[in-house]
Amino acid sequence: MRTLLWGVIPYVAVVLLVAGLLWRYRYDKFGWTTRSSQVYESKLLNIASPMFHYGILFVLVGHLVGLFVPESWTEKLGVKEHTYHLLSLYGGTAAGILLVLGILLLLYRRRTNAPVFRATTANDKLMYLVLFAAIVLGMVAKLTHASGDGYNYRESIAPWARSLFTLQPDTELMAGVPVLYQIHAVVGMALFALIPFTRLVHMFSAPVQYLFRPYVVYRSKDPRRVGPRPERRGWEKTGS
């Protein structure tokens, strides 16, 4: 079972992620979208959507740092394990609360707005369920082991995650990991496998080039111009 969970399922999730993205791009380009429902309701969406996106961004960055930045690197920077634990605890909890509140508001909006609810698919419901479970399990696992220096997952889960890239997963490292962390990891892998088949696929087409776009120059009306503006060439007027 340990080999299946920590030596097989991670690669199955990656294969489903990559193959699903290729399939979606090849056969469902027009479905590669957030399927925005802003046209039905925007007031609550303008509050919930930024909370959700900022929250999930902070959570993702925290996971990337925790799993793929070795403990020795942070210690060389003068960040001891206790300090890192406190940063991870308070920062991760704040990001998790922001994300959970965003999800709850989005769910409330979908359930109470009839047009938005009718536009909700079975994939959306499954995505919300798995995403919510992954976030809550991670927060519960962190808070359950918050006393003292907490559980140092950078000595077990992080080395195991990095060993996956060598195609030689060290499954023994996961043997003593608390159960809540193990469940959180399994649900997280399931979420990655589901991404290509839900609206979360739009994260792979984020308009990054928008940050580097050229300036847009707007020209105002010349106050020195007098008289009517000359008529532009185009369609003839009706009746002419």
ABEGO torsion letter per residue (X at the ends): XAAAAAAAAAAAAAAAAAAAAAAAAAABAAABBAGBAAAABAAAAAAAAAAAAAAAAAAAAAAAAAAABBAAAAAAAGBBAAAAAAAAAAAAAAAAAAAAAAAAAAAAAAAABAAAAAABBAAAAAAAAAAAAAAAAAAAAAAAAABEAEBBAAAAAAAAAAAAAAGBBBAAAAAABBAAAAAAAAAAAAAAAAAAABAAAAAAABBAAAAABBBBBBBBBBAABBEBBBBBBEBBBBGX
